[in-house]
């Protein structure tokens, strides 16, 4: 084995491949400069040919150096043509080793050529030859300083033979020249080694800076809970994919891109019941399940809360998106075991497709969001693809919103009433109020349309205040035994402004709070459980009753039945419509009536339209019902006439904003 010192010296002439980042940086640096080195070599050689062409044989003075120059020109052209090409790590190492060997051979060739010509020249020609060797060494060392092995080869192969040759001559001038070459060579080696060390440190520093920058970029685009890409990454990627698809469209290529938004159904009740820690673990598990579904061409991100998004590229079709939506829904619907808690949730999904549904990234996302909104309202737990019908609905919604902003609520809004009947005595025990809007520009608009629109544009407080005041004014004309209830929206429960407005309207009316029931929905409670409980406590302190509407249609937890100070529970009309033919509806209504009896809650069944339904409900123990079987919604005047023959009621009514 070679001695350690000699081994270290020998390693200076070898390409170090331990750090490929450094190796690539060295290759990038010297490959840009090596054509210049070949230019220096060819220029110096042509000068030598011109000087020695008349003093030495032509084969050595002309033809040999021209052959060497030809090799230099070929190599220079190769580097110029491949200056922008990307090579693999193995190819870079091979090119550096080939360059090192070739530089050594070229240096040896020029050195032998110079030594051989030295004897033919006169003092001036010999001086030029020394200058030739010096310029080649300096040029090689400077141009190859990033490739240490090649630069060291040039210095030693060129200078050692000349130093030895000059020392062997009797002329003292040549001895001085040899000493000068040796000292200069040593200095160049020191400079070369120092530069290489500093260059390695610089590359290491840049690598670390790049790593930190990449890490910062990753963190900035990462959702820390689920470790999925976040909202920022999603919109940046959407813009990039849209640009690519847009470019492909103009090239005549199949260029389609789909955006999907996934919202978890029933997550809030899990979060409220088991706590945020369990909710967070559930979101992590949801992210893992979604990752398992997403294959090639599908990118996944978490937008925030319980909302996720996907980007679909490649062969995108409506059937494929529907199939993907079904896979997502069925996977997320499977039970979750989170520690000691067991949860089950669903998912609603909205898709929009480029270029079919939108032309810009923002519009594409908005269309997917609308499809999700439609799914949540009409196909909860399903997948909805944005369509032309949805586009028309958006235009209609925009018209409704504009009409609402310009509406005179006092003149255009009205309230109609529908009776609630006690089955045993067939007496009307209360009236449910329904909102109506007759727009001068749009005509009659369904409350199921204009109330959500009012919520979207921030007019719900004004609308609620106007409707409640009108309903209270009518109720003041009824017999005092008849109660009135008012259905509150989710915004009414979460807004302190709306709560104050409702309290002021009740206190300013001629109706005792004890005759009023405020009706809330499962969805309203689930959206902001803490605010809803605070609002309900405030209303109860005033003395009004609280009813839970549309029970069983949402994902609300049964915990709401004992955590809220409820007086009544309403069974949604959807269970009554097919109660005579659907065993599942029959069992649900039977269970809910029994539950109300056990908890001491008054149970009111909505949507009774036939005598057969009424008879079946009576057999199940239902005590209070309402529906078209008894009366359709009536105006205030018709209601007063209707109540003129009403016996004394025992239970309150429910006022709601939606038909």
Buried (B, 14 or more C-beta within 10 A) or exposed (E): EEEEEEEEEEEBBEBBBEBEEBBBBBBEBBBBBBBBBBBBBBEBBEBBBEBBEEEBBEEBBBEBBEEBBEBBBEBBEEBEEEEEEEBEEEEBBEBBBEBBBBBBBBBBBBBEBBBBBBEBBEEEBBEBBBEBBBBBBBBBBBBBBBBBBBBBBBBBBBBBBBBEBBEEEEEEEBBEBBEBBBEBBEEBBEEBBEBBEEBBEEBBEEBEEEEEEEEEEEEEBBBEEBEBBBBEBBBEBBEEBBEEBBEBBEEEEEBBBBBBBBBBBBBBBBBBBBEEEBBBBBBBBBBEBBEEBBEEEBBBBBBEEBBBBBBBBEEBEEEBBBEBBEEBBEBBBEEBEBEEBEBEBBBBBBBBBBBBBBEEBEEBBBBBBBBBBBBBEEBBBBBBBBBEEBBEBBEBBEBBBBBBEEBEBEEBBBBBBBBBBBBEEEBBBBBBBBBBBEBEEBEEBEBEBBBBBBBBEEBBBBBBBBBBBBBBBBBBBBEEBBBBBBBBBBBBBBBEEBBEBBBEBBEEBEBBBEBBBBBBBBBBBBBBBEBBBBBBEBBBEBEBBBBBBBBBBBBBBEEBBEBBEBBBBBBBBBBBBEBEEEEEBBEBBBEBBEBBEEEEBBBBBBBBBBEEBBEBBEEBBBBBBBBEBBBEBBBBEBBBEBBEEBEEBBBBBBBBBBE
